[in-house]
Amino acid sequence: MREIRSEIDIAAPPTTVWAILTNFEKWQTWNPIVKRVRGVATRGSKLNVNMRGKEGQEGQHYVATITTFEEPLFFRWRAKMIADFLFANDKVFELKETPGGTKLVHTEAFSGILVSLFWGKLDKQVPTILKTMNEAVKTKAET
């Protein structure tokens, strides 16, 4: 398994950040990376995720399952390509209360035999994606 991790401090309480992250229907209003998410924020729920393509058009689409949901501090979803053993992507949001608000730890973990084939591209693109999304969450939570 290979991981890419990003962190950001947010001047808002974890409950505020949690409410933003788990309100999937509103992601399209603040998230520059994801165009649309459909699904319910609960363990076992299936999510239909549409990424933003160039110039705001439809990008990649995938279905993920929420595998862990520990309100109000942690959730994880898993998406897979054909089968877990080929390529799976776990997206993790962890909120840690700090004296100034919240530390958001945002991780993408990749597993499967095809990861090594895609790693060069993932390692270049995913850090920017995570940072961009983290900054958008921060802006939304602090306004």
C-alpha positions in Angstrom: 0.0 0.0 0.0 1.2 3.5 -0.8 -0.1 6.6 0.8 -0.2 10.3 0.1 -1.0 12.5 3.0 -1.9 16.2 3.4 -2.7 18.2 6.5 -4.1 21.7 7.1 -5.0 23.7 10.2 -8.5 25.2 10.1 -9.7 27.9 12.5 -13.1 26.3 13.1 -14.3 23.5 15.4 -14.2 19.8 14.2 -18.1 19.8 14.2 -18.1 22.6 11.6 -15.5 20.9 9.4 -17.3 17.5 9.8 -20.6 19.1 8.7 -19.0 20.4 5.5 -17.2 17.1 4.6 -20.2 14.9 5.2 -22.8 17.1 3.4 -22.0 15.5 0.0 -24.8 17.2 -1.8 -23.1 20.6 -1.2 -19.6 19.5 -2.3 -20.2 21.0 -5.7 -20.6 24.5 -4.1 -17.2 24.6 -2.5 -15.0 21.8 -3.9 -12.9 22.7 -7.0 -11.8 19.1 -7.4 -15.1 17.1 -7.2 -18.0 18.2 -9.3 -20.7 16.1 -7.6 -21.1 13.4 -4.9 -24.3 11.5 -4.5 -24.9 9.4 -1.4 -25.5 9.4 2.3 -22.9 10.0 5.0 -23.1 6.7 6.8 -21.1 3.4 7.1 -21.9 1.1 4.2 -23.3 3.8 1.9 -22.4 3.8 -1.7 -21.2 7.2 -3.1 -21.3 8.2 -6.8 -18.4 10.6 -7.2 -17.8 12.8 -10.3 -14.5 14.6 -10.5 -14.2 18.0 -12.3 -12.6 17.8 -15.7 -11.0 20.6 -17.6 -13.0 23.8 -17.7 -15.5 22.4 -15.1 -16.8 19.7 -17.4 -17.4 16.1 -16.2 -14.3 14.2 -15.3 -13.7 10.7 -14.0 -16.6 9.0 -12.3 -16.3 6.3 -9.7 -18.4 4.5 -7.1 -17.0 4.3 -3.5 -18.3 2.7 -0.3 -17.9 4.3 3.1 -16.1 1.7 5.1 -15.5 3.6 8.3 -17.7 6.3 9.8 -16.9 7.6 13.3 -18.8 10.8 13.8 -17.5 13.5 14.1 -13.8 12.8 13.6 -13.1 10.1 11.0 -14.4 8.6 7.8 -13.0 6.5 5.0 -14.3 5.4 1.7 -13.0 2.8 -0.8 -13.2 2.8 -4.5 -11.9 -0.1 -6.6 -11.1 -0.7 -10.3 -12.6 -4.1 -11.2 -11.4 -5.8 -8.0 -9.6 -4.8 -4.8 -6.5 -6.9 -5.6 -6.0 -4.9 -8.9 -6.4 -1.3 -7.8 -8.2 0.2 -4.8 -8.1 3.7 -3.5 -9.0 4.6 0.1 -9.8 8.3 0.8 -9.5 9.2 4.5 -10.6 12.3 6.4 -9.4 12.6 10.0 -10.3 15.6 12.1 -8.2 16.4 15.2 -9.3 19.0 17.7 -6.6 21.7 18.3 -6.4 24.8 20.5 -7.0 26.9 17.4 -9.8 24.7 15.9 -9.2 21.6 13.7 -6.3 19.8 12.0 -7.6 18.0 8.9 -5.5 15.0 7.9 -6.5 14.0 4.4 -5.0 10.8 3.0 -5.3 8.7 -0.1 -4.1 5.2 0.2 -3.6 3.0 -2.9 -3.3 -0.7 -3.0 -3.4 -3.5 -5.6 -1.1 -5.0 -8.2 -1.6 -2.1 -10.6 -0.6 0.6 -8.3 3.1 0.5 -9.3 2.1 1.1 -12.9 0.2 4.3 -12.0 2.4 5.5 -9.1 4.4 8.0 -11.1 1.3 9.8 -12.2 -0.5 9.5 -8.8 2.6 10.7 -6.9 2.7 13.9 -9.1 -1.0 14.7 -9.2 -2.6 13.6 -5.9 -0.6 15.9 -3.5 -1.9 19.0 -5.5 -5.4 17.6 -5.5 -5.4 17.0 -1.7 -3.9 20.4 -1.0 -6.4 22.2 -3.2 -9.4 20.4 -1.6 -8.0 21.0 1.9 -7.7 24.8 1.2 -11.3 24.8 -0.1 -12.5 23.1 3.1 -10.6 25.6 5.2 -12.0 28.6 3.3 -15.6 27.2 3.6 -15.2 26.5 7.3 -13.6 29.8 8.2 -16.3 32.0 6.5 
